[in-house]
């Protein structure tokens, strides 16, 4: 495909501006690791929240939504829509606590909350497992999605006159070579700019990505073959447009999500609180925690997470869903339905707008990659290098190591990408391999008895169970409960993991009193789970209003799902349902406005240990 000169100008302008931002923040990022990884904890809520949204808007997400809609209708998005429950829980119960903790990474939190060799082992394991292994896999599947985009937009692409190359022992085609070069470029500007540059670039990239998606949705609806929303709804089965799944063994009238009641309950009743997933960690974590800890204060941390949750679930999906639905009409019978989104870009957009949309995909890819690199490097530097390799160096040393390891992580991700196979089942595998861990990540803030062995057992148990299932399965022996596929297997894995970590908790010694007291004095968490510690520290004012926070969570959930479904009903012309959702938005929004105003004036002040 030949791009017009205006397309190339827009793409070149995007790269120039992205690298200009990185160079601008180079000196500031070099001051210390707090600036490099947490922006000096001076980030406003709107910028921190927008950066969260930009990071979760990766090159793979529009393609994944297109695949879900093609296979299961709009309701197929419940695979990730269910995470809104956990997102709202994080907003009200955890955002302020993360900002109050004062740690550099959520892995460092481990040795603030726990003690002993088990805590040190847990910190080291999490630094490598999450910062390198899982992070590399996540970057790998995002990179493969970008390869699909380039392969479709530039058929017959060659690099230096060759269609394929041998890289790190694997033969990869020219489109993936281009992705690898992009990954290395992102590694360069991530190591230059630190978190400030990453976040400011994220905001710029998010605007490009969301505007490009909206423009594409408008153009596909205007295609004669589609005929607007009216024509689209006439061309596809009615059940394709349902936002709630059909519960049963078969769906009527086309390829829409047909779930057993058990499977749907696995999504809405288990997955969101039990499983670890990047950007949707129960209790907050990963780069979401990094953004919360980088905020100016506790209020900005809460508002950043609330803005992220609303934008993530209510604003981003609908342009992608519209394009996905139109692709079913424009390209029926695609062997790989993910390609429908990119084909629509190629065939529908005129010169200029096509360049803008390619820049949007580059922005989505690069914003995710830059955050993953900065976040992963923060684990490797702060929780492995500084903790176990060279604990007493000066800040200039750690900033230098941060920049080196950022690029090393980019290189490791290139290796993983070059050797990664299909990622169609990666989401389910990752969610299953962490099932049960989420409950510990939540309770460690609100129950003193959770210790390092609890979290270590919860981290390793689901992985061990799946490994045993594979080993026994090779000999024809099946473990009960694991015969089911995702998400039905969440029940068995979560039950096993919970039994293991609860047993480990009560068979091991609790965290020492002085460590618990120090944690309580800094965080002063609320609820009855800290009663023995609160009795030892009567001078510390514990957070109150747990029931009110629970009410805020309910209102937040009503707000998010009312907005999500309300936009859908507005697009489909369902006036009655749209007005009902609008009432939910107004009522929940008014409740939260009043509640957050009281929260600002009544929140307990942070107290240092």
C-alpha positions as CSV (number, residue, x, y, z in Angstrom):
1,X,0.0,0.0,0.0
2,X,1.3,3.4,-0.9
3,X,0.8,6.2,1.6
4,X,0.3,9.8,0.4
5,X,2.9,12.4,1.3
6,X,0.5,13.9,3.9
7,X,0.3,10.5,5.6
8,X,4.1,10.3,5.9
9,X,4.3,13.9,7.1
10,X,1.8,13.2,9.9
11,X,3.7,10.0,10.9
12,X,7.0,11.8,10.9
13,X,5.5,14.7,12.9
14,X,4.2,12.2,15.5
15,X,7.7,10.7,16.0
16,X,9.3,14.1,16.2
17,X,7.0,15.3,18.9
18,X,7.3,12.1,20.9
19,X,11.1,12.3,21.0
20,X,11.0,16.0,21.6
21,X,9.1,15.4,24.8
22,X,11.6,12.7,25.8
23,X,14.6,15.1,25.3
24,X,12.8,17.9,27.2
25,X,12.4,15.7,30.3
26,X,15.9,14.1,30.1
27,X,17.6,16.3,32.7
28,X,14.7,16.2,35.1
29,X,14.5,12.4,35.0
30,X,18.2,12.1,35.8
31,X,18.0,13.8,39.2
32,X,17.1,10.6,41.1
33,X,15.1,7.4,40.9
34,X,12.0,9.1,42.4
35,X,12.0,11.5,39.5
36,X,12.7,8.7,37.0
37,X,10.0,6.3,38.2
38,X,7.5,8.5,40.2
39,X,7.9,12.0,38.6
40,X,8.9,13.3,42.1
41,X,5.3,12.5,43.3
42,X,4.0,15.8,41.9
43,X,1.7,14.6,39.1
44,X,-1.9,16.1,38.7
45,X,-4.8,13.7,38.7
46,X,-5.9,14.3,35.1
47,X,-2.4,13.6,33.8
48,X,-1.8,10.5,35.9
49,X,-5.3,9.1,35.0
50,X,-4.9,9.8,31.3
51,X,-1.6,8.0,31.4
52,X,-3.3,5.0,32.9
53,X,-5.9,5.0,30.1
54,X,-3.3,5.5,27.4
55,X,-1.3,2.5,28.7
56,X,-4.2,0.2,28.6
57,X,-5.0,1.4,25.1
58,X,-2.5,-0.8,23.3
59,X,-2.2,-1.9,19.7
60,X,-3.8,-5.2,20.6
61,X,-6.9,-3.8,22.3
62,X,-8.9,-2.6,19.3
63,X,-8.0,-5.9,17.5
64,X,-9.0,-7.9,20.6
65,X,-12.3,-6.1,20.8
66,X,-12.9,-6.7,17.1
67,X,-12.3,-10.5,17.7
68,X,-14.6,-10.6,20.7
69,X,-17.4,-8.8,18.8
70,X,-17.0,-11.1,15.8
71,X,-17.2,-14.2,17.8
72,X,-19.6,-13.2,20.6
73,X,-21.3,-10.0,19.8
74,X,-21.0,-6.8,21.9
75,X,-21.6,-8.9,25.1
76,X,-18.2,-10.7,24.4
77,X,-16.6,-7.6,26.0
78,X,-17.6,-8.9,29.4
79,X,-14.3,-10.7,29.3
80,X,-12.9,-7.4,30.4
81,X,-15.9,-5.3,31.3
82,X,-16.1,-7.2,34.6
83,X,-12.9,-5.6,35.8
84,X,-14.8,-2.4,36.4
85,X,-15.9,-3.8,39.8
86,X,-12.3,-4.1,40.9
87,X,-11.4,-0.8,39.4
88,X,-14.0,1.0,41.5
89,X,-12.9,-0.9,44.6
90,X,-9.3,0.4,43.9
91,X,-10.6,4.0,43.6
92,X,-12.2,4.2,47.0
93,X,-10.4,1.7,49.2
94,X,-6.8,1.6,47.9
95,X,-5.8,4.7,45.8
96,X,-5.3,6.9,48.9
97,X,-3.5,4.1,50.8
98,X,-1.0,3.6,47.9
99,X,-0.2,7.3,47.8
100,X,0.2,7.3,51.6
101,X,2.6,4.4,51.6
102,X,5.5,6.4,50.1
103,X,7.1,3.4,48.4
104,X,8.7,3.6,45.0
105,X,7.1,0.4,43.6
106,X,4.3,-1.9,44.7
107,X,6.9,-4.6,45.1
108,X,8.8,-2.5,47.6
109,X,5.5,-2.5,49.6
110,X,6.2,-6.2,50.4
111,X,9.0,-5.4,52.9
112,X,7.0,-2.5,54.4
113,X,4.1,-4.8,55.1
114,X,6.0,-8.0,56.0
115,X,9.3,-9.1,57.5
116,X,11.9,-11.8,57.5
117,X,13.5,-13.9,54.8
118,X,10.1,-14.8,53.4
119,X,9.4,-11.1,52.6
120,X,12.9,-10.7,51.0
121,X,12.3,-13.8,48.9
122,X,8.8,-12.6,47.9
123,X,10.2,-9.2,46.9
124,X,12.9,-10.8,44.7
125,X,10.5,-13.3,43.2
126,X,8.0,-10.6,42.3
127,X,10.6,-8.3,40.9
128,X,11.8,-10.9,38.4
129,X,8.5,-12.7,37.8
130,X,6.4,-9.6,37.2
131,X,9.0,-7.1,36.1
132,X,10.8,-9.4,33.6
133,X,8.8,-12.6,32.8
134,X,5.2,-11.5,32.7
135,X,6.1,-8.0,31.6
136,X,8.0,-9.4,28.7
137,X,5.1,-11.7,27.7
138,X,2.7,-8.7,27.8
139,X,5.0,-6.6,25.6
140,X,5.3,-9.6,23.3
141,X,1.6,-10.0,22.6
142,X,1.2,-6.2,22.2
143,X,4.1,-6.3,19.7
144,X,2.5,-9.2,17.8
145,X,-0.7,-7.2,17.4
146,X,1.3,-4.3,16.0
147,X,2.8,-6.8,13.5
148,X,-0.7,-7.7,12.3
149,X,-1.4,-4.0,11.7
150,X,1.8,-3.5,9.7
151,X,1.4,-6.7,7.8
152,X,-2.0,-5.8,6.5
153,X,-1.3,-2.1,5.8
154,X,2.0,-2.9,4.0
155,X,1.6,-6.2,2.1
156,X,4.9,-7.5,0.7
157,X,6.9,-5.3,3.0
158,X,10.7,-5.7,2.8
159,X,13.4,-4.3,5.1
160,X,16.8,-3.7,3.5
161,X,15.4,-5.7,0.5
162,X,14.7,-8.8,2.6
163,X,11.3,-10.3,3.6
164,X,12.6,-12.2,6.7
165,X,15.5,-12.2,9.1
166,X,17.1,-14.5,11.6
167,X,16.9,-12.7,15.0
168,X,17.9,-14.3,18.3
169,X,17.5,-17.8,16.8
170,X,14.1,-17.2,15.3
171,X,13.1,-16.4,11.7
172,X,10.8,-13.3,11.7
173,X,9.2,-11.5,8.8
174,X,9.8,-7.9,7.8
175,X,6.6,-6.6,9.6
176,X,7.9,-7.9,12.9
177,X,11.4,-6.5,12.2
178,X,9.7,-3.1,11.9
179,X,8.0,-3.7,15.3
180,X,11.3,-4.7,16.8
181,X,12.9,-1.4,15.6
182,X,10.0,0.5,17.1
183,X,10.5,-1.4,20.4
184,X,14.1,-0.3,20.5
185,X,13.2,3.3,19.7
186,X,10.7,3.3,22.5
187,X,13.4,1.9,24.8
188,X,15.6,4.9,23.9
189,X,13.0,7.5,24.7
190,X,11.9,5.7,27.9
191,X,15.4,5.6,29.2
192,X,15.9,9.3,28.3
193,X,12.8,10.7,29.8
194,X,11.7,8.7,32.9
195,X,8.1,8.8,34.1
196,X,7.5,12.5,33.4
197,X,8.3,12.1,29.8
198,X,6.4,8.8,29.5
199,X,3.3,10.3,31.1
200,X,3.3,13.5,29.1
201,X,3.9,11.5,25.9
202,X,1.1,9.2,27.0
203,X,-1.4,12.1,27.2
204,X,-0.4,13.3,23.7
205,X,-0.6,9.7,22.3
206,X,-4.0,9.1,23.9
207,X,-5.5,12.1,22.3
208,X,-4.2,10.9,18.9
209,X,-5.4,7.4,19.5
210,X,-8.9,8.2,20.7
211,X,-9.5,10.9,18.0
212,X,-8.3,8.5,15.3
213,X,-10.6,5.7,16.6
214,X,-13.6,8.1,16.6
215,X,-12.9,9.3,13.0
216,X,-12.5,5.7,11.8
217,X,-15.9,4.8,13.4
218,X,-17.6,7.7,11.7
219,X,-16.2,6.8,8.3
220,X,-17.1,3.1,8.4
221,X,-20.7,4.0,9.4
222,X,-20.8,6.3,6.4
223,X,-19.9,3.5,4.0
224,X,-22.8,2.6,1.6
225,X,-22.5,-1.1,2.4
226,X,-23.0,-0.2,6.1
227,X,-25.6,2.6,5.9
228,X,-25.1,4.1,9.4
229,X,-26.2,2.5,12.6
230,X,-29.7,1.9,11.2
231,X,-28.2,-0.1,8.3
232,X,-25.8,-1.9,10.6
233,X,-28.5,-3.0,12.9
234,X,-30.6,-4.2,10.0
235,X,-27.7,-6.2,8.5
236,X,-26.7,-8.1,11.6
237,X,-28.7,-10.3,14.0
238,X,-30.5,-8.4,16.8
239,X,-28.7,-10.5,19.4
240,X,-25.3,-9.3,18.2
241,X,-26.2,-5.9,19.7
242,X,-27.1,-7.1,23.2
243,X,-24.9,-5.8,25.9
244,X,-25.7,-8.6,28.3
245,X,-24.9,-12.2,27.3
246,X,-27.5,-14.8,26.6
247,X,-27.2,-17.4,29.3
248,X,-27.5,-20.9,28.0
249,X,-25.8,-23.5,25.8
250,X,-26.7,-21.8,22.5
251,X,-27.5,-18.3,21.4
252,X,-30.3,-17.4,19.0
253,X,-29.8,-15.7,15.7
254,X,-26.1,-15.6,15.1
255,X,-22.7,-15.6,16.7
256,X,-23.3,-13.9,20.1
257,X,-22.0,-14.8,23.5
258,X,-23.8,-17.8,24.9
259,X,-22.7,-18.5,28.4
260,X,-23.8,-21.0,31.0
261,X,-24.8,-19.2,34.2
262,X,-21.7,-20.7,35.8
263,X,-19.4,-19.1,33.2
264,X,-21.0,-15.7,33.5
265,X,-20.7,-15.8,37.3
266,X,-17.0,-16.7,36.9
267,X,-16.6,-13.3,35.1
268,X,-18.7,-11.1,37.3
269,X,-18.4,-13.0,40.6
270,X,-14.8,-14.4,40.7
271,X,-12.4,-13.1,38.0
272,X,-12.3,-9.4,38.9
273,X,-11.2,-10.0,42.5
274,X,-9.3,-13.2,42.3
275,X,-7.0,-12.8,39.3
276,X,-4.0,-10.6,38.5
277,X,-4.1,-8.8,35.2
278,X,-2.1,-5.8,34.1
279,X,-4.1,-2.6,34.6
280,X,-6.7,-4.5,36.6
281,X,-4.9,-5.8,39.6
282,X,-7.1,-6.3,42.6
283,X,-6.3,-3.6,45.1
284,X,-4.3,-1.8,42.5
285,X,-0.8,-2.7,41.5
286,X,1.7,-2.5,38.6
287,X,1.7,0.6,36.6
288,X,-1.7,1.6,38.1
289,X,-0.1,1.7,41.5
290,X,2.9,3.6,40.0
291,X,0.6,6.3,38.8
292,X,-1.3,6.5,42.1
293,X,2.0,6.8,44.0
294,X,3.2,9.5,41.6
295,X,0.2,11.8,42.2
296,X,0.5,15.1,44.1
297,X,-1.5,13.8,47.1
298,X,-4.1,11.3,48.2
299,X,-7.0,13.3,46.6
300,X,-5.2,13.5,43.3
301,X,-4.5,9.7,43.6
302,X,-8.2,8.9,44.1
303,X,-9.3,11.3,41.3
304,X,-6.7,9.9,38.9
305,X,-7.9,6.4,39.4
306,X,-11.6,7.4,39.1
307,X,-10.9,9.3,35.8
308,X,-9.0,6.2,34.5
309,X,-11.9,3.8,35.4
310,X,-14.6,6.0,33.8
311,X,-12.5,6.7,30.6
312,X,-11.3,3.1,30.3
313,X,-14.7,1.5,30.4
314,X,-17.1,4.2,29.2
315,X,-15.3,6.2,26.5
316,X,-12.7,4.0,24.8
317,X,-14.7,0.9,23.7
318,X,-17.5,2.2,21.6
319,X,-15.5,3.5,18.6
320,X,-13.8,0.1,18.4
321,X,-17.1,-1.8,18.8
322,X,-18.7,0.2,16.0
323,X,-15.7,-0.6,13.7
324,X,-15.9,-4.3,14.7
325,X,-19.6,-4.5,13.9
326,X,-19.1,-2.8,10.6
327,X,-16.2,-5.2,9.8
328,X,-18.7,-8.1,10.1
329,X,-20.7,-6.5,7.2
330,X,-17.7,-5.3,5.1
331,X,-15.6,-8.4,5.5
332,X,-17.8,-11.4,6.3
333,X,-16.1,-14.8,6.9
334,X,-12.6,-13.5,7.8
335,X,-10.4,-16.4,9.0
336,X,-8.8,-14.0,11.5
337,X,-11.6,-11.6,12.6
338,X,-9.0,-9.3,14.3
339,X,-7.9,-8.2,10.8
340,X,-11.3,-6.6,10.2
341,X,-10.3,-3.4,12.1
342,X,-7.1,-2.9,10.2
343,X,-8.8,-3.7,6.8
344,X,-11.4,-1.0,7.6
345,X,-8.5,1.5,8.2
346,X,-6.9,0.6,4.9
347,X,-10.1,0.6,2.8
348,X,-12.2,3.4,4.3
349,X,-9.9,6.3,5.3
350,X,-8.7,8.9,2.8
351,X,-5.1,10.2,2.6
352,X,-4.3,12.3,5.6
353,X,-6.7,10.5,7.9
354,X,-5.1,7.2,7.1
355,X,-1.8,8.7,8.2
356,X,-3.5,10.0,11.4
357,X,-4.9,6.5,12.1
358,X,-1.5,4.8,11.6
359,X,0.0,7.4,13.9
360,X,-2.8,6.5,16.4
361,X,-1.8,2.9,16.3
362,X,1.8,3.8,16.7
363,X,0.7,6.0,19.7
364,X,-1.3,3.2,21.3
365,X,1.6,0.7,20.8
366,X,4.3,3.1,22.0
367,X,2.4,4.5,25.0
368,X,1.9,1.0,26.3
369,X,5.4,-0.1,25.6
370,X,7.0,2.9,27.2
371,X,5.0,2.4,30.4
372,X,5.7,-1.3,30.5
373,X,9.4,-0.6,30.1
374,X,9.5,2.1,32.8
375,X,7.4,0.1,35.2
376,X,9.3,-3.2,34.6
377,X,12.7,-1.4,35.0
378,X,11.4,0.1,38.3
379,X,11.1,-3.5,39.7
380,X,14.4,-4.6,38.4
381,X,16.3,-1.6,39.8
382,X,14.5,-0.8,43.0
383,X,13.4,-4.3,44.1
384,X,16.3,-6.4,42.7
385,X,19.4,-4.3,42.0
386,X,19.1,-1.8,44.8
387,X,17.8,-4.4,47.3
388,X,20.0,-7.4,46.5
389,X,23.0,-6.4,44.3
390,X,24.2,-2.9,45.3
391,X,22.2,-1.5,48.2
392,X,24.4,1.5,49.1
393,X,25.2,3.3,45.8
394,X,24.3,6.9,45.1
395,X,21.3,8.1,43.1
396,X,23.4,8.8,39.9
397,X,24.3,5.1,39.9
398,X,20.7,4.0,40.2
399,X,19.5,6.3,37.5
400,X,22.3,5.0,35.2
401,X,21.3,1.4,36.0
402,X,17.6,2.3,35.4
403,X,18.5,3.6,31.9
404,X,20.6,0.5,31.1
405,X,18.0,-1.9,32.4
406,X,15.2,-0.1,30.5
407,X,17.1,-0.9,27.3
408,X,17.9,-4.5,28.5
409,X,14.2,-5.1,29.2
410,X,13.4,-3.8,25.7
411,X,16.0,-6.3,24.3
412,X,14.6,-9.2,26.4
413,X,11.1,-8.3,25.1
414,X,12.4,-8.5,21.5
415,X,13.6,-12.0,22.3
416,X,10.3,-13.0,23.8
417,X,8.4,-11.5,20.8
418,X,10.5,-13.3,18.3
419,X,9.8,-16.6,19.9
420,X,6.2,-16.1,21.0
421,X,3.5,-18.1,19.3
422,X,-0.2,-17.4,19.2
423,X,-1.5,-15.1,21.9
424,X,-5.2,-15.8,21.3
425,X,-5.4,-17.6,24.6
426,X,-2.9,-15.5,26.5
427,X,-5.6,-13.5,28.4
428,X,-7.2,-16.6,29.8
429,X,-3.9,-18.3,30.6
430,X,-2.7,-15.2,32.6
431,X,-6.0,-14.9,34.5
432,X,-6.0,-18.6,35.4
433,X,-2.3,-18.6,36.4
434,X,-3.0,-15.9,39.0
435,X,-6.5,-17.0,40.2
436,X,-6.7,-16.6,44.0
437,X,-3.8,-14.2,44.3
438,X,-6.1,-11.2,44.1
439,X,-7.8,-11.9,47.5
440,X,-4.4,-11.7,49.3
441,X,-3.6,-8.4,47.4
442,X,-6.8,-7.0,48.8
443,X,-6.7,-8.4,52.4
444,X,-3.1,-7.5,53.1
445,X,-4.2,-3.8,53.5
446,X,-7.1,-4.7,55.8
447,X,-6.1,-7.8,57.8
448,X,-3.1,-7.8,60.0
449,X,-2.7,-11.6,60.0
450,X,-1.8,-11.9,56.3
451,X,2.0,-12.4,56.1
452,X,4.7,-12.9,53.5
453,X,4.0,-16.6,53.3
454,X,0.4,-15.9,52.5
455,X,1.3,-13.8,49.4
456,X,4.2,-16.1,48.4
457,X,1.8,-19.2,48.5
458,X,-0.9,-17.3,46.6
459,X,1.6,-16.2,43.9
460,X,3.1,-19.7,43.3
461,X,0.1,-22.0,43.9
462,X,-1.9,-21.4,40.7
463,X,1.2,-21.7,38.6
464,X,2.1,-24.9,40.4
465,X,-1.4,-26.3,40.0
466,X,-1.4,-25.6,36.2
467,X,2.0,-27.2,35.9
468,X,0.8,-30.3,37.7
469,X,-2.3,-30.4,35.5
470,X,-0.1,-30.4,32.4
471,X,2.2,-33.1,33.8
472,X,-0.7,-35.4,35.0
473,X,-2.6,-34.7,31.8
474,X,0.4,-36.1,29.8
475,X,-0.3,-39.4,31.5
476,X,-4.0,-39.3,31.0
477,X,-4.8,-38.2,34.6
478,X,-7.1,-35.1,34.9
479,X,-7.3,-32.9,38.0
480,X,-11.0,-32.4,38.9
481,X,-12.2,-28.9,38.1
482,X,-9.4,-28.2,35.6
483,X,-11.0,-30.2,32.8
484,X,-13.1,-27.1,32.2
485,X,-11.7,-24.3,30.0
486,X,-11.4,-20.6,31.0
487,X,-13.4,-19.0,32.7
488,X,-15.1,-22.1,34.2
489,X,-11.8,-23.3,35.7
490,X,-11.4,-20.2,37.8
491,X,-13.5,-21.7,40.5
492,X,-11.2,-24.7,41.0
493,X,-8.0,-22.8,40.8
494,X,-9.2,-20.0,43.1
495,X,-10.5,-22.5,45.6
496,X,-7.1,-24.4,45.6
497,X,-5.1,-21.2,45.8
498,X,-7.2,-19.9,48.7
499,X,-7.0,-23.1,50.6
500,X,-3.2,-23.1,50.2
501,X,-2.6,-19.5,51.3
502,X,-5.0,-19.6,54.2
503,X,-3.3,-22.8,55.4
504,X,0.2,-21.2,55.0
505,X,-1.0,-18.1,56.9
506,X,-2.0,-20.0,60.0
507,X,0.9,-22.5,59.9
508,X,3.5,-19.7,59.9
509,X,4.4,-16.9,62.3
510,X,2.6,-13.6,61.9
511,X,4.6,-10.5,60.9
512,X,6.5,-9.1,63.9
513,X,4.6,-6.5,66.0
514,X,7.1,-3.7,65.4
515,X,6.7,-4.1,61.6
516,X,2.9,-4.2,61.9
517,X,3.0,-1.2,64.2
518,X,5.2,0.8,61.8
519,X,3.0,-0.1,58.9
520,X,-0.2,0.9,60.8
521,X,1.4,4.2,61.9
522,X,2.1,5.2,58.3
523,X,-1.0,3.8,56.6
524,X,-3.6,3.8,59.5
525,X,-5.9,1.5,57.5
526,X,-9.6,1.3,58.6
527,X,-11.8,-1.6,59.5
528,X,-11.8,-4.3,62.2
529,X,-9.0,-6.3,60.7
530,X,-6.4,-4.2,62.5
531,X,-8.0,-4.3,65.9
532,X,-5.0,-5.9,67.8
533,X,-2.6,-3.4,66.2
534,X,-4.9,-0.5,66.8
535,X,-5.1,-1.3,70.5
536,X,-1.3,-1.1,70.7
537,X,-1.3,2.3,69.0
538,X,-4.2,4.3,70.5
539,X,-2.6,7.6,69.5
540,X,-3.0,6.8,65.8
541,X,-6.2,8.0,64.3
542,X,-7.5,5.1,62.2
543,X,-9.3,5.7,58.9
544,X,-13.1,5.6,59.5
545,X,-16.1,5.6,57.2
546,X,-15.7,2.1,55.7
547,X,-19.5,1.8,55.2
548,X,-19.5,5.2,53.4
549,X,-16.7,4.0,51.1
550,X,-18.7,0.8,50.4
551,X,-21.6,3.1,49.4
552,X,-19.2,5.1,47.2
553,X,-18.2,1.8,45.5
554,X,-21.8,1.0,44.7
555,X,-22.4,4.5,43.3
556,X,-19.2,4.2,41.3
557,X,-20.3,0.9,39.8
558,X,-23.7,2.4,38.9
559,X,-22.0,5.4,37.3
560,X,-19.6,3.3,35.2
561,X,-22.1,0.8,33.9
562,X,-24.8,3.4,33.4
563,X,-22.3,5.4,31.3
564,X,-21.1,2.4,29.4
565,X,-24.5,1.1,28.5
566,X,-25.9,4.6,28.1
567,X,-23.5,5.4,25.3
568,X,-24.4,2.1,23.6
569,X,-28.1,2.8,23.8
570,X,-27.6,6.3,22.5
571,X,-25.7,5.0,19.5
572,X,-28.4,2.4,18.8
573,X,-31.3,4.8,19.2
574,X,-32.8,3.1,22.3
575,X,-34.1,6.4,23.8
576,X,-35.9,4.8,26.8
577,X,-32.9,2.8,27.9
578,X,-30.6,5.8,27.3
579,X,-32.7,8.0,29.5
580,X,-32.8,5.4,32.2
581,X,-29.0,5.1,32.1
582,X,-28.8,8.9,32.2
583,X,-30.8,8.9,35.4
584,X,-28.3,6.4,36.8
585,X,-25.4,8.6,35.8
586,X,-26.9,11.8,37.4
587,X,-27.9,10.0,40.6
588,X,-24.6,8.2,41.1
589,X,-22.6,11.3,40.0
590,X,-24.4,13.6,42.5
591,X,-23.9,11.0,45.3
592,X,-20.2,10.8,44.6
593,X,-19.8,14.5,44.3
594,X,-21.2,15.0,47.7
595,X,-19.3,12.1,49.2
596,X,-16.0,13.1,47.8
597,X,-16.4,16.7,49.1
598,X,-16.9,15.3,52.6
599,X,-13.9,13.0,52.1
600,X,-11.6,15.9,51.2
601,X,-12.4,17.6,54.5
602,X,-12.5,14.5,56.8
603,X,-9.7,12.3,55.6
604,X,-7.2,11.4,58.3
605,X,-3.8,13.0,57.7
606,X,-0.9,10.8,56.8
607,X,1.4,10.0,59.7
608,X,5.0,9.0,59.4
609,X,6.3,6.0,61.2
